[in-house]
């Protein structure tokens, strides 16, 4: 019988790796574009997760992300874990989450739009 499971070195595995690398390169290019275009510092708060705070810094140096807090963030985004997961799975539209109060934003809304376009590059 013919095996349908890709083996290391098979054409399917190489094609899969090339597609994965293309997505990574697209995301890195998007990050670099946002940083060069005056990105911001985003404080993310997952309201119902213990220590659910992390920072995406697209303003300083080459950009970074880390667990913790940044009191001088340009934008603070607060959302419950289940709503964040629903947005990641495209079961909850970000604009709908915002208008219904599930997604709370403080700070520069224009920078938030830059972050949204960056996250769109992950698709």
Buried (B, 14 or more C-beta within 10 A) or exposed (E): EEEEEEEEEEEEEEEEEEEEEEEEEEBEEBBBBBBEEEBBBBBBBBEEEEEBBBBBBBBEEEBEEEEEEBEEBBBBBBBBEEBBEBBEEEEBEBEEBBEEEBBEBEBBEEBBEBBEEBBEBEE
